[in-house]
């Protein structure tokens, strides 16, 4: 199974990014061979609109079955849900990607069943 994590960096030691659509990068962990792959999200960092939808499509194309992030807006949630990608929240924690992955594998993260973007 592949697990995507929103991060502010490019490897497992990077701090997680609670933003989904505007996260700096997506780190994909492949459980089958214990490998990490970084997918840039540069096209969405400054996007005027549609960042969540495009980010959702990127995650779907990566083959990830699970997304670990802080928050997901309604449009991105619809894309991810339609693709059958399970979404789990690490909230606003300032942890590394490796730590958040360990929390997920230990069953410590809560699954998101509806959009959870923070109110501004």
Secondary structure as GFF3:
##gff-version 3
##sequence-region A 1 120
A	DSSP	beta_strand	2	8	.	.	.	ID=ss1
A	DSSP	beta_strand	15	16	.	.	.	ID=ss2
A	DSSP	beta_strand	25	30	.	.	.	ID=ss3
A	DSSP	beta_strand	35	40	.	.	.	ID=ss4
A	DSSP	alpha_helix	42	45	.	.	.	ID=ss5
A	DSSP	alpha_helix	51	62	.	.	.	ID=ss6
A	DSSP	beta_strand	66	69	.	.	.	ID=ss7
A	DSSP	alpha_helix	74	82	.	.	.	ID=ss8
A	DSSP	beta_strand	86	89	.	.	.	ID=ss9
A	DSSP	alpha_helix	97	105	.	.	.	ID=ss10
A	DSSP	beta_strand	110	111	.	.	.	ID=ss11
###
